Amino acid sequence: MKSTLQNSSLNLIRSYWQSADQSWHYPAYQRPYNWLIYTVSGRGLVQLDDYSIELLPNTLALLPLQQSCHYRCIEPMQIGACAFNLELSTGLDLFQVYTPPTSPVSFTDQAAMTSVIASQNSNQEYFQALAAIYQMLAPIIADSRVKTAPHAENQRLSQILEHINQHLTEPLSIPELAYIHGTSTAHFSRWFSALTATSPKKFINQKRVDLACKLLISSTLSVEKIAYNCGYQDPLYFSKCFKRFTKQTPTEYRNNQTLELFPEVSCYQ
């Protein structure tokens, strides 16, 4: 795991406290980010694609990206939650490579989540929040297991991901990637999806949207210019892709810099 995490990049997307009761009951949907939930009190359940995980007091639950998650409250809860990506040097998220524990992980340091939720106050708090996320992830990563794939397949995947990263701002087609892989487009798409839990097209768009998010926050470039800089020839299509992943338009994201975890949440301090 140590070598896997070298040169990784942690990106905090959103964090807050929430009060949840029996109305906390939403249909299954996928998110392009990992969710870390710290339960202060009460009890709940999250149903993922092929298992469920309990939300219990003084525990952490890791919900990996690209899985359908259905949430419900059993007893009124107070929880802290944050959305994040932990990108490896290959371009994959850590939890596309590792399977997190399917049981809640004991964790009693509520101050760590408090630090994460204070991240929006200043740059100093943001860096303290990143340290706190690593602190909370440590016991989860220790209990995670690598998703099995032949070494040769991992090497071939790394080659494809490196090509995507190097040409992310240029036109990229699935047939082009299939040619590099040496198979048909259909076979390549099935192979890629089996190893990454997402389609090649969706993966490329996600990477481009991630880049666009950084440019929207760190630059004053127009949305149209950012679209071109992220490999999109059509700014309208870029805006549609961006909203599909973030639930906001590029302009809204630039103004808000947030991504809601659940609709109509009630927060507590």
C-alpha positions in Angstrom: 0.0 0.0 0.0 2.9 2.4 0.8 4.2 2.3 -2.8 0.6 2.6 -4.2 0.1 5.9 -2.3 3.3 7.5 -3.3 2.7 10.6 -5.5 -1.1 10.4 -4.8 -3.2 13.5 -4.7 -6.0 14.1 -2.2 -8.8 16.5 -3.2 -11.5 17.5 -0.7 -14.8 18.3 -2.5 -17.4 19.0 0.2 -17.9 18.6 3.9 -20.5 19.4 6.5 -22.5 18.2 9.6 -26.0 16.9 9.2 -29.0 15.9 11.3 -30.8 12.9 9.8 -34.1 11.3 10.7 -36.5 8.7 9.1 -37.0 11.2 6.2 -33.3 10.6 5.3 -34.3 8.1 2.6 -33.1 8.5 -0.9 -33.2 6.3 -4.0 -29.9 4.8 -5.2 -27.7 6.9 -7.4 -23.9 7.0 -8.2 -21.4 9.7 -7.3 -18.1 10.3 -9.0 -16.5 10.9 -5.5 -15.8 8.9 -2.4 -17.8 9.7 0.7 -16.5 9.4 4.2 -19.2 9.4 6.9 -18.5 9.8 10.6 -21.5 8.9 12.8 -21.7 10.8 16.1 -25.0 9.3 17.3 -28.0 7.3 16.0 -28.0 4.5 13.5 -28.4 4.2 9.7 -27.7 1.9 6.8 -26.3 2.5 3.3 -27.0 -0.1 0.6 -24.3 -0.3 -2.1 -24.2 -2.3 -5.3 -23.4 -5.6 -3.6 -23.3 -5.1 0.1 -24.6 -2.8 2.9 -22.7 -0.9 5.6 -24.1 0.2 8.9 -23.7 3.7 10.3 -23.1 3.4 14.0 -21.9 5.9 16.7 -18.1 6.6 16.8 -17.5 4.8 13.5 -16.4 5.7 10.0 -17.9 4.4 6.8 -16.2 4.7 3.4 -18.5 4.7 0.4 -16.4 4.3 -2.8 -17.0 6.3 -6.0 -19.0 5.0 -8.9 -21.3 2.8 -6.8 -25.1 3.2 -6.4 -25.8 4.2 -2.8 -29.2 4.1 -1.1 -29.3 5.8 2.3 -31.8 5.4 5.2 -31.9 6.3 8.8 -33.0 3.7 11.4 -32.6 6.0 14.5 -32.2 9.8 14.4 -28.5 10.5 13.6 -25.9 13.2 13.8 -23.2 12.7 11.2 -20.3 14.5 9.6 -19.6 13.7 5.9 -17.0 14.7 3.3 -16.6 14.0 -0.4 -13.1 13.5 -1.8 -10.9 11.9 -4.4 -7.6 10.2 -3.7 -6.0 10.0 -7.1 -3.0 7.7 -7.7 -0.2 8.4 -10.2 -2.0 6.1 -12.7 -5.0 8.4 -12.8 -7.3 6.0 -11.0 -8.8 6.8 -7.6 -7.4 4.6 -4.7 -10.8 3.1 -4.2 -11.0 2.0 -7.8 -7.9 -0.2 -7.0 -8.7 -1.1 -3.4 -11.9 -2.4 -1.9 -12.7 -0.6 1.4 -14.0 -2.5 4.5 -17.7 -3.4 4.3 -18.1 -3.0 8.1 -17.9 0.3 10.0 -14.5 1.2 11.3 -14.2 2.3 15.0 -13.1 6.0 15.3 -13.6 8.2 18.4 -11.7 11.4 17.4 -14.6 13.7 16.4 -12.2 16.6 16.3 -10.8 15.2 13.0 -14.1 15.5 11.2 -14.6 18.9 12.8 -11.3 20.0 11.2 -12.5 18.7 7.8 -15.7 20.6 8.1 -13.8 23.8 9.0 -11.9 23.5 5.7 -13.8 26.3 4.0 -12.7 29.0 6.4 -9.1 29.6 5.1 -6.2 28.0 3.3 -4.7 27.0 6.6 -7.8 25.1 7.7 -7.9 23.4 4.3 -4.5 21.9 4.7 -5.4 20.9 8.3 -8.5 19.2 6.8 -6.4 17.2 4.4 -4.2 16.0 7.3 -7.4 15.0 9.2 -8.8 13.1 6.2 -5.6 11.1 6.0 -5.9 10.5 9.8 -9.4 9.1 9.3 -8.5 7.1 6.2 -5.5 5.4 7.9 -7.6 2.7 9.6 -9.8 2.3 6.6 -6.9 1.8 4.2 -5.3 -0.7 6.7 -8.5 -2.8 6.3 -8.8 -2.4 2.6 -7.8 -5.1 0.1 -6.5 -4.8 -3.4 -8.8 -5.7 -6.2 -7.3 -8.7 -7.9 -6.1 -8.4 -11.5 -3.2 -10.1 -13.3 0.0 -8.1 -13.2 0.1 -8.0 -17.0 -3.4 -6.5 -17.0 -2.4 -3.8 -14.6 0.5 -3.0 -16.8 -1.7 -2.7 -19.8 -4.2 -0.5 -17.9 -1.3 1.8 -16.7 -0.3 2.2 -20.3 -3.8 3.3 -21.3 -4.2 5.6 -18.3 -0.9 7.2 -19.1 -1.9 7.8 -22.7 -5.2 9.4 -21.4 -3.4 11.7 -19.0 -0.9 12.8 -21.6 -3.6 13.6 -24.2 -6.4 14.7 -21.9 -6.6 18.2 -23.5 -6.6 16.7 -27.1 -9.2 14.8 -29.0 -9.4 11.2 -27.6 -11.5 8.4 -29.1 -12.3 5.0 -27.8 -11.2 3.3 -31.1 -7.8 5.1 -30.6 -7.5 3.6 -27.1 -8.6 0.2 -28.4 -5.9 0.3 -31.1 -3.3 1.0 -28.4 -4.7 -2.0 -26.4 -4.7 -4.1 -29.5 -8.3 -5.2 -29.5 -11.7 -4.2 -30.9 -13.6 -1.2 -29.5 -16.2 -3.4 -27.9 -13.7 -5.8 -26.2 -11.6 -2.8 -25.0 -14.6 -1.1 -23.5 -15.6 -4.3 -21.6 -12.0 -4.8 -20.4 -11.6 -1.2 -19.2 -14.9 -1.2 -17.4 -14.1 -4.5 -15.7 -10.8 -3.1 -14.2 -12.0 0.4 -13.4 -15.7 0.0 -12.7 -16.5 2.8 -15.2 -16.6 3.1 -19.0 -13.7 4.6 -20.9 -15.9 7.5 -22.1 -17.1 8.3 -18.6 -13.6 8.0 -17.2 -12.2 10.5 -19.8 -15.1 12.9 -19.2 -14.6 12.6 -15.4 -10.9 13.4 -15.7 -11.7 16.4 -18.0 -14.3 17.7 -15.6 -11.9 17.4 -12.7 -9.4 19.5 -14.7 -12.1 22.0 -15.5 -13.0 22.3 -11.8 -9.4 23.2 -11.0 -9.3 25.8 -13.8 -12.7 27.3 -12.7 -11.4 27.9 -9.2 -7.8 28.8 -9.9 -8.1 30.9 -13.1 -10.2 33.7 -14.6 -10.5 32.0 -18.0 -13.9 32.0 -19.6 -16.0 28.9 -19.5 -15.6 28.6 -23.3 -11.8 28.8 -23.0 -11.7 26.2 -20.2 -13.8 23.9 -22.3 -11.3 24.0 -25.2 -8.4 23.7 -22.7 -10.0 20.5 -21.3 -10.3 18.8 -24.7 -13.9 19.8 -25.5 -14.5 21.2 -29.0 -18.1 22.1 -28.2 -18.6 24.3 -25.1 -22.3 23.3 -24.9 -21.4 19.6 -24.7 -18.8 20.5 -22.1 -21.4 22.3 -20.0 -23.7 19.2 -20.2 -21.0 16.9 -19.2 -19.9 19.1 -16.4 -23.4 19.3 -15.0 -23.9 15.6 -15.3 -20.9 15.0 -13.0 -21.2 17.9 -10.6 -24.9 18.7 -10.6 -24.0 22.3 -11.3 -23.2 24.4 -14.4 -19.6 25.5 -14.7 -20.6 29.1 -13.7 -22.5 27.8 -10.7 -19.5 25.7 -9.7 -17.2 28.7 -10.0 -19.5 30.7 -7.8 -20.3 28.1 -5.2 -17.4 25.7 -5.3 -19.6 23.1 -3.6 -21.2 19.7 -4.3 -24.2 18.7 -2.3 -24.1 15.3 -0.6 -27.9 15.0 -0.2 -30.7 17.3 -1.4 -32.4 19.4 1.2 -30.0 18.6 4.1 -30.4 20.1 7.5 -27.1 20.9 9.2 -26.1 21.3 12.8 -23.2 22.8 14.7 
